[in-house]
Amino acid sequence: MANWINKLNLSYVWDKANDYEISVQELARITAERLSNINKWLDEDLIWLRDNLVDEFETIAEDEEAGLADFNYVMQDLYDWADTPLDSNWAGKKVCWIETYF
């Protein structure tokens, strides 16, 4: 199993979104806020990619017409970024574990 260097815990807000207690826009806003604080072991390229993801989530947060499909599209990019290897070991260090469920 990979050695995740960072952790992005979205489980509480993910649960609220699944129960329709918060909107997709609020979920995107919180995701952007928490993601922007991830910085351990990130080089310039990974920071640049993180910042682009933050911008995409913020765009969804500001768009009243944005829906779950828009959010999920950016989440896929987030999962890809989080799985970026930080060393050459097969089960080595990766950028970030994303927790979405308790």
N, CA, C and O atoms as a GROMACS GRO file, in nm:
protein
  408
    1MET      N    1   0.084  -0.118   0.000
    1MET     CA    2   0.000   0.000   0.000
    1MET      C    3   0.088   0.124   0.000
    1MET      O    4   0.198   0.124   0.057
    2ALA      N    5   0.041   0.227  -0.063
    2ALA     CA    6   0.117   0.352  -0.075
    2ALA      C    7   0.136   0.419   0.061
    2ALA      O    8   0.059   0.398   0.155
    3ASN      N    9   0.238   0.500   0.068
    3ASN     CA   10   0.265   0.581   0.185
    3ASN      C   11   0.220   0.723   0.150
    3ASN      O   12   0.292   0.798   0.084
    4TRP      N   13   0.101   0.759   0.196
    4TRP     CA   14   0.043   0.889   0.162
    4TRP      C   15   0.107   0.996   0.249
    4TRP      O   16   0.107   0.985   0.372
    5ILE      N   17   0.162   1.098   0.187
    5ILE     CA   18   0.233   1.204   0.257
    5ILE      C   19   0.137   1.305   0.318
    5ILE      O   20   0.163   1.357   0.427
    6ASN      N   21   0.027   1.332   0.251
    6ASN     CA   22  -0.074   1.426   0.299
    6ASN      C   23  -0.207   1.356   0.311
    6ASN      O   24  -0.226   1.247   0.257
    7LYS      N   25  -0.299   1.417   0.382
    7LYS     CA   26  -0.435   1.364   0.395
    7LYS      C   27  -0.534   1.478   0.378
    7LYS      O   28  -0.522   1.583   0.442
    8LEU      N   29  -0.632   1.455   0.292
    8LEU     CA   30  -0.739   1.551   0.269
    8LEU      C   31  -0.867   1.486   0.321
    8LEU      O   32  -0.923   1.398   0.255
    9ASN      N   33  -0.912   1.528   0.438
    9ASN     CA   34  -1.028   1.467   0.500
    9ASN      C   35  -1.154   1.545   0.460
    9ASN      O   36  -1.175   1.658   0.504
   10LEU      N   37  -1.235   1.482   0.377
   10LEU     CA   38  -1.361   1.541   0.333
   10LEU      C   39  -1.481   1.462   0.385
   10LEU      O   40  -1.595   1.489   0.346
   11SER      N   41  -1.457   1.365   0.472
   11SER     CA   42  -1.563   1.272   0.511
   11SER      C   43  -1.685   1.342   0.570
   11SER      O   44  -1.798   1.306   0.536
   12TYR      N   45  -1.665   1.439   0.657
   12TYR     CA   46  -1.778   1.505   0.722
   12TYR      C   47  -1.863   1.581   0.620
   12TYR      O   48  -1.985   1.568   0.620
   13VAL      N   49  -1.799   1.660   0.534
   13VAL     CA   50  -1.876   1.737   0.435
   13VAL      C   51  -1.929   1.647   0.324
   13VAL      O   52  -2.035   1.674   0.267
   14TRP      N   53  -1.857   1.541   0.294
   14TRP     CA   54  -1.904   1.444   0.193
   14TRP      C   55  -2.036   1.382   0.240
   14TRP      O   56  -2.130   1.367   0.163
   15ASP      N   57  -2.040   1.347   0.369
   15ASP     CA   58  -2.160   1.292   0.429
   15ASP      C   59  -2.275   1.391   0.422
   15ASP      O   60  -2.387   1.355   0.386
   16LYS      N   61  -2.248   1.516   0.455
   16LYS     CA   62  -2.351   1.621   0.450
   16LYS      C   63  -2.403   1.640   0.308
   16LYS      O   64  -2.523   1.660   0.287
   17ALA      N   65  -2.314   1.633   0.210
   17ALA     CA   66  -2.356   1.647   0.070
   17ALA      C   67  -2.441   1.527   0.027
   17ALA      O   68  -2.541   1.544  -0.043
   18ASN      N   69  -2.400   1.408   0.068
   18ASN     CA   70  -2.479   1.288   0.035
   18ASN      C   71  -2.618   1.293   0.095
   18ASN      O   72  -2.712   1.238   0.038
   19ASP      N   73  -2.632   1.358   0.210
   19ASP     CA   74  -2.762   1.372   0.276
   19ASP      C   75  -2.836   1.499   0.233
   19ASP      O   76  -2.939   1.534   0.291
   20TYR      N   77  -2.784   1.569   0.133
   20TYR     CA   78  -2.841   1.692   0.080
   20TYR      C   79  -2.852   1.803   0.185
   20TYR      O   80  -2.941   1.888   0.177
   21GLU      N   81  -2.762   1.802   0.283
   21GLU     CA   82  -2.760   1.905   0.384
   21GLU      C   83  -2.679   2.026   0.338
   21GLU      O   84  -2.698   2.137   0.387
   22ILE      N   85  -2.588   2.003   0.243
   22ILE     CA   86  -2.515   2.114   0.182
   22ILE      C   87  -2.520   2.095   0.030
   22ILE      O   88  -2.540   1.984  -0.019
   23SER      N   89  -2.502   2.202  -0.040
   23SER     CA   90  -2.506   2.200  -0.186
   23SER      C   91  -2.373   2.155  -0.246
   23SER      O   92  -2.272   2.147  -0.176
   24VAL      N   93  -2.376   2.126  -0.372
   24VAL     CA   94  -2.253   2.095  -0.445
   24VAL      C   95  -2.159   2.214  -0.438
   24VAL      O   96  -2.037   2.198  -0.428
   25GLN      N   97  -2.215   2.333  -0.444
   25GLN     CA   98  -2.133   2.454  -0.439
   25GLN      C   99  -2.060   2.464  -0.304
   25GLN      O  100  -1.942   2.500  -0.300
   26GLU      N  101  -2.130   2.433  -0.195
   26GLU     CA  102  -2.067   2.438  -0.063
   26GLU      C  103  -1.961   2.329  -0.050
   26GLU      O  104  -1.853   2.352   0.006
   27LEU      N  105  -1.990   2.211  -0.101
   27LEU     CA  106  -1.892   2.102  -0.100
   27LEU      C  107  -1.768   2.142  -0.179
   27LEU      O  108  -1.656   2.116  -0.135
   28ALA      N  109  -1.786   2.205  -0.293
   28ALA     CA  110  -1.673   2.250  -0.374
   28ALA      C  111  -1.593   2.358  -0.302
   28ALA      O  112  -1.470   2.359  -0.308
   29ARG      N  113  -1.662   2.449  -0.234
   29ARG     CA  114  -1.594   2.556  -0.162
   29ARG      C  115  -1.506   2.498  -0.049
   29ARG      O  116  -1.391   2.538  -0.033
   30ILE      N  117  -1.562   2.406   0.028
   30ILE     CA  118  -1.487   2.346   0.137
   30ILE      C  119  -1.370   2.263   0.084
   30ILE      O  120  -1.261   2.264   0.141
   31THR      N  121  -1.393   2.190  -0.025
   31THR     CA  122  -1.287   2.110  -0.086
   31THR      C  123  -1.173   2.201  -0.130
   31THR      O  124  -1.056   2.170  -0.106
   32ALA      N  125  -1.205   2.312  -0.195
   32ALA     CA  126  -1.102   2.407  -0.240
   32ALA      C  127  -1.024   2.461  -0.122
   32ALA      O  128  -0.902   2.470  -0.127
   33GLU      N  129  -1.094   2.498  -0.015
   33GLU     CA  130  -1.030   2.554   0.103
   33GLU      C  131  -0.933   2.454   0.166
   33GLU      O  132  -0.820   2.489   0.198
   34ARG      N  133  -0.978   2.332   0.184
   34ARG     CA  134  -0.893   2.230   0.248
   34ARG      C  135  -0.778   2.188   0.157
   34ARG      O  136  -0.666   2.164   0.204
   35LEU      N  137  -0.806   2.178   0.028
   35LEU     CA  138  -0.701   2.140  -0.067
   35LEU      C  139  -0.590   2.244  -0.071
   35LEU      O  140  -0.473   2.210  -0.085
   36SER      N  141  -0.626   2.369  -0.060
   36SER     CA  142  -0.524   2.476  -0.067
   36SER      C  143  -0.424   2.468   0.048
   36SER      O  144  -0.316   2.526   0.039
   37ASN      N  145  -0.458   2.396   0.155
   37ASN     CA  146  -0.367   2.381   0.269
   37ASN      C  147  -0.273   2.262   0.256
   37ASN      O  148  -0.186   2.243   0.341
   38ILE      N  149  -0.288   2.182   0.152
   38ILE     CA  150  -0.200   2.066   0.130
   38ILE      C  151  -0.071   2.116   0.066
   38ILE      O  152  -0.074   2.174  -0.042
   39ASN      N  153   0.042   2.093   0.133
   39ASN     CA  154   0.168   2.140   0.074
   39ASN      C  155   0.290   2.057   0.111
   39ASN      O  156   0.399   2.085   0.060
   40LYS      N  157   0.276   1.959   0.195
   40LYS     CA  158   0.392   1.879   0.236
   40LYS      C  159   0.444   1.798   0.118
   40LYS      O  160   0.368   1.728   0.051
   41TRP      N  161   0.574   1.806   0.093
   41TRP     CA  162   0.645   1.732  -0.012
   41TRP      C  163   0.605   1.773  -0.154
   41TRP      O  164   0.628   1.697  -0.248
   42LEU      N  165   0.547   1.887  -0.174
   42LEU     CA  166   0.504   1.928  -0.308
   42LEU      C  167   0.610   2.014  -0.374
   42LEU      O  168   0.659   2.111  -0.316
   43ASP      N  169   0.646   1.975  -0.497
   43ASP     CA  170   0.737   2.058  -0.574
   43ASP      C  171   0.655   2.163  -0.649
   43ASP      O  172   0.532   2.167  -0.636
   44GLU      N  173   0.721   2.248  -0.727
   44GLU     CA  174   0.653   2.357  -0.797
   44GLU      C  175   0.543   2.306  -0.890
   44GLU      O  176   0.436   2.368  -0.897
   45ASP      N  177   0.567   2.197  -0.960
   45ASP     CA  178   0.467   2.143  -1.053
   45ASP      C  179   0.343   2.094  -0.979
   45ASP      O  180   0.230   2.118  -1.022
   46LEU      N  181   0.364   2.024  -0.868
   46LEU     CA  182   0.250   1.974  -0.791
   46LEU      C  183   0.173   2.088  -0.725
   46LEU      O  184   0.051   2.080  -0.712
   47ILE      N  185   0.243   2.192  -0.684
   47ILE     CA  186   0.175   2.309  -0.628
   47ILE      C  187   0.093   2.378  -0.737
   47ILE      O  188  -0.021   2.419  -0.714
   48TRP      N  189   0.150   2.391  -0.854
   48TRP     CA  190   0.079   2.453  -0.966
   48TRP      C  191  -0.048   2.373  -1.000
   48TRP      O  192  -0.154   2.432  -1.020
   49LEU      N  193  -0.037   2.241  -1.005
   49LEU     CA  194  -0.153   2.156  -1.032
   49LEU      C  195  -0.256   2.167  -0.919
   49LEU      O  196  -0.376   2.174  -0.945
   50ARG      N  197  -0.208   2.167  -0.794
   50ARG     CA  198  -0.300   2.185  -0.680
   50ARG      C  199  -0.376   2.316  -0.691
   50ARG      O  200  -0.497   2.321  -0.672
   51ASP      N  201  -0.304   2.422  -0.722
   51ASP     CA  202  -0.368   2.553  -0.733
   51ASP      C  203  -0.471   2.556  -0.846
   51ASP      O  204  -0.574   2.622  -0.833
   52ASN      N  205  -0.443   2.487  -0.955
   52ASN     CA  206  -0.542   2.479  -1.064
   52ASN      C  207  -0.667   2.405  -1.019
   52ASN      O  208  -0.778   2.444  -1.053
   53LEU      N  209  -0.648   2.297  -0.942
   53LEU     CA  210  -0.762   2.224  -0.889
   53LEU      C  211  -0.842   2.311  -0.792
   53LEU      O  212  -0.965   2.311  -0.795
   54VAL      N  213  -0.773   2.385  -0.707
   54VAL     CA  214  -0.841   2.477  -0.616
   54VAL      C  215  -0.925   2.575  -0.696
   54VAL      O  216  -1.040   2.600  -0.662
   55ASP      N  217  -0.869   2.631  -0.803
   55ASP     CA  218  -0.942   2.725  -0.889
   55ASP      C  219  -1.066   2.660  -0.950
   55ASP      O  220  -1.173   2.722  -0.957
   56GLU      N  221  -1.052   2.535  -0.995
   56GLU     CA  222  -1.166   2.466  -1.055
   56GLU      C  223  -1.277   2.442  -0.952
   56GLU      O  224  -1.395   2.460  -0.984
   57PHE      N  225  -1.240   2.403  -0.831
   57PHE     CA  226  -1.341   2.385  -0.726
   57PHE      C  227  -1.405   2.519  -0.690
   57PHE      O  228  -1.526   2.526  -0.666
   58GLU      N  229  -1.326   2.625  -0.685
   58GLU     CA  230  -1.381   2.758  -0.655
   58GLU      C  231  -1.477   2.804  -0.764
   58GLU      O  232  -1.576   2.871  -0.736
   59THR      N  233  -1.447   2.771  -0.889
   59THR     CA  234  -1.536   2.804  -1.000
   59THR      C  235  -1.671   2.735  -0.981
   59THR      O  236  -1.776   2.796  -1.002
   60ILE      N  237  -1.669   2.609  -0.943
   60ILE     CA  238  -1.793   2.536  -0.917
   60ILE      C  239  -1.867   2.599  -0.800
   60ILE      O  240  -1.989   2.613  -0.803
   61ALA      N  241  -1.793   2.637  -0.696
   61ALA     CA  242  -1.855   2.697  -0.578
   61ALA      C  243  -1.928   2.827  -0.612
   61ALA      O  244  -2.027   2.861  -0.547
   62GLU      N  245  -1.879   2.898  -0.711
   62GLU     CA  246  -1.938   3.026  -0.749
   62GLU      C  247  -2.045   3.014  -0.857
   62GLU      O  248  -2.111   3.113  -0.889
   63ASP      N  249  -2.063   2.897  -0.913
   63ASP     CA  250  -2.157   2.876  -1.024
   63ASP      C  251  -2.285   2.809  -0.974
   63ASP      O  252  -2.285   2.690  -0.944
   64GLU      N  253  -2.392   2.885  -0.967
   64GLU     CA  254  -2.519   2.832  -0.919
   64GLU      C  255  -2.573   2.721  -1.008
   64GLU      O  256  -2.654   2.639  -0.963
   65GLU      N  257  -2.530   2.717  -1.131
   65GLU     CA  258  -2.577   2.616  -1.226
   65GLU      C  259  -2.493   2.487  -1.221
   65GLU      O  260  -2.532   2.386  -1.280
   66ALA      N  261  -2.381   2.491  -1.154
   66ALA     CA  262  -2.293   2.374  -1.147
   66ALA      C  263  -2.364   2.261  -1.073
   66ALA      O  264  -2.437   2.284  -0.976
   67GLY      N  265  -2.341   2.141  -1.120
   67GLY     CA  266  -2.405   2.025  -1.058
   67GLY      C  267  -2.304   1.920  -1.017
   67GLY      O  268  -2.183   1.942  -1.022
   68LEU      N  269  -2.356   1.808  -0.976
   68LEU     CA  270  -2.273   1.699  -0.927
   68LEU      C  271  -2.178   1.648  -1.036
   68LEU      O  272  -2.065   1.611  -1.006
   69ALA      N  273  -2.224   1.645  -1.160
   69ALA     CA  274  -2.137   1.599  -1.269
   69ALA      C  275  -2.014   1.689  -1.282
   69ALA      O  276  -1.903   1.641  -1.305
   70ASP      N  277  -2.034   1.819  -1.267
   70ASP     CA  278  -1.921   1.913  -1.274
   70ASP      C  279  -1.824   1.888  -1.159
   70ASP      O  280  -1.702   1.886  -1.178
   71PHE      N  281  -1.879   1.869  -1.040
   71PHE     CA  282  -1.796   1.842  -0.923
   71PHE      C  283  -1.719   1.711  -0.941
   71PHE      O  284  -1.599   1.707  -0.915
   72ASN      N  285  -1.787   1.606  -0.985
   72ASN     CA  286  -1.722   1.476  -1.003
   72ASN      C  287  -1.611   1.480  -1.107
   72ASN      O  288  -1.510   1.411  -1.094
   73TYR      N  289  -1.629   1.560  -1.210
   73TYR     CA  290  -1.527   1.575  -1.314
   73TYR      C  291  -1.397   1.628  -1.253
   73TYR      O  292  -1.289   1.578  -1.283
   74VAL      N  293  -1.408   1.730  -1.168
   74VAL     CA  294  -1.290   1.786  -1.103
   74VAL      C  295  -1.235   1.690  -0.998
   74VAL      O  296  -1.114   1.681  -0.979
   75MET      N  297  -1.324   1.617  -0.930
   75MET     CA  298  -1.278   1.518  -0.832
   75MET      C  299  -1.190   1.413  -0.898
   75MET      O  300  -1.091   1.369  -0.839
   76GLN      N  301  -1.222   1.373  -1.019
   76GLN     CA  302  -1.139   1.275  -1.089
   76GLN      C  303  -0.998   1.329  -1.111
   76GLN      O  304  -0.900   1.257  -1.095
   77ASP      N  305  -0.990   1.457  -1.147
   77ASP     CA  306  -0.858   1.520  -1.161
   77ASP      C  307  -0.786   1.527  -1.026
   77ASP      O  308  -0.665   1.511  -1.019
   78LEU      N  309  -0.862   1.551  -0.920
   78LEU     CA  310  -0.803   1.554  -0.786
   78LEU      C  311  -0.747   1.418  -0.747
   78LEU      O  312  -0.637   1.408  -0.694
   79TYR      N  313  -0.824   1.311  -0.774
   79TYR     CA  314  -0.776   1.176  -0.744
   79TYR      C  315  -0.648   1.145  -0.822
   79TYR      O  316  -0.555   1.085  -0.768
   80ASP      N  317  -0.644   1.186  -0.949
   80ASP     CA  318  -0.523   1.163  -1.030
   80ASP      C  319  -0.403   1.238  -0.970
   80ASP      O  320  -0.294   1.182  -0.959
   81TRP      N  321  -0.424   1.363  -0.931
   81TRP     CA  322  -0.317   1.442  -0.870
   81TRP      C  323  -0.270   1.376  -0.740
   81TRP      O  324  -0.150   1.365  -0.716
   82ALA      N  325  -0.365   1.334  -0.658
   82ALA     CA  326  -0.333   1.274  -0.528
   82ALA      C  327  -0.252   1.145  -0.542
   82ALA      O  328  -0.174   1.112  -0.454
   83ASP      N  329  -0.271   1.074  -0.652
   83ASP     CA  330  -0.201   0.948  -0.675
   83ASP      C  331  -0.064   0.965  -0.739
   83ASP      O  332   0.001   0.867  -0.774
   84THR      N  333  -0.019   1.088  -0.755
   84THR     CA  334   0.112   1.112  -0.814
   84THR      C  335   0.221   1.054  -0.725
   84THR      O  336   0.229   1.086  -0.607
   85PRO      N  337   0.306   0.968  -0.783
   85PRO     CA  338   0.416   0.912  -0.703
   85PRO      C  339   0.520   1.018  -0.670
   85PRO      O  340   0.550   1.106  -0.752
   86LEU      N  341   0.575   1.009  -0.551
   86LEU     CA  342   0.679   1.102  -0.508
   86LEU      C  343   0.817   1.037  -0.502
   86LEU      O  344   0.916   1.102  -0.471
   87ASP      N  345   0.822   0.909  -0.533
   87ASP     CA  346   0.949   0.838  -0.542
   87ASP      C  347   0.933   0.727  -0.646
   87ASP      O  348   0.827   0.714  -0.706
   88SER      N  349   1.036   0.649  -0.665
   88SER     CA  350   1.032   0.547  -0.771
   88SER      C  351   0.991   0.409  -0.720
   88SER      O  352   0.993   0.313  -0.796
   89ASN      N  353   0.954   0.398  -0.594
   89ASN     CA  354   0.911   0.270  -0.540
   89ASN      C  355   0.767   0.239  -0.583
   89ASN      O  356   0.683   0.328  -0.591
   90TRP      N  357   0.741   0.111  -0.612
   90TRP     CA  358   0.608   0.072  -0.658
   90TRP      C  359   0.499   0.113  -0.558
   90TRP      O  360   0.399   0.172  -0.598
   91ALA      N  361   0.517   0.083  -0.434
   91ALA     CA  362   0.420   0.119  -0.330
   91ALA      C  363   0.478   0.230  -0.243
   91ALA      O  364   0.466   0.228  -0.120
   92GLY      N  365   0.539   0.324  -0.307
   92GLY     CA  366   0.609   0.428  -0.235
   92GLY      C  367   0.523   0.545  -0.195
   92GLY      O  368   0.402   0.532  -0.176
   93LYS      N  369   0.585   0.660  -0.182
   93LYS     CA  370   0.518   0.781  -0.137
   93LYS      C  371   0.432   0.838  -0.249
   93LYS      O  372   0.472   0.845  -0.365
   94LYS      N  373   0.313   0.878  -0.210
   94LYS     CA  374   0.221   0.946  -0.302
   94LYS      C  375   0.173   1.074  -0.235
   94LYS      O  376   0.185   1.090  -0.113
   95VAL      N  377   0.119   1.163  -0.314
   95VAL     CA  378   0.088   1.297  -0.269
   95VAL      C  379  -0.014   1.301  -0.156
   95VAL      O  380   0.013   1.362  -0.052
   96CYS      N  381  -0.130   1.238  -0.172
   96CYS     CA  382  -0.236   1.265  -0.077
   96CYS      C  383  -0.342   1.155  -0.072
   96CYS      O  384  -0.388   1.107  -0.175
   97TRP      N  385  -0.379   1.117   0.049
   97TRP     CA  386  -0.493   1.029   0.071
   97TRP      C  387  -0.617   1.118   0.080
   97TRP      O  388  -0.617   1.218   0.152
   98ILE      N  389  -0.722   1.082   0.007
   98ILE     CA  390  -0.845   1.160   0.011
   98ILE      C  391  -0.951   1.075   0.081
   98ILE      O  392  -0.995   0.972   0.030
   99GLU      N  393  -0.989   1.121   0.197
   99GLU     CA  394  -1.089   1.048   0.276
   99GLU      C  395  -1.227   1.110   0.252
   99GLU      O  396  -1.250   1.227   0.280
  100THR      N  397  -1.317   1.027   0.200
  100THR     CA  398  -1.451   1.076   0.171
  100THR      C  399  -1.559   1.008   0.253
  100THR      O  400  -1.673   1.054   0.254
  101TYR      N  401  -1.526   0.901   0.322
  101TYR     CA  402  -1.622   0.829   0.405
  101TYR      C  403  -1.561   0.799   0.540
  101TYR      O  404  -1.440   0.780   0.553
  102PHE      N  405  -1.647   0.795   0.641
  102PHE     CA  406  -1.602   0.760   0.776
  102PHE      C  407  -1.561   0.617   0.783
  102PHE      O  408  -1.520   0.569   0.889
   0.00000   0.00000   0.00000
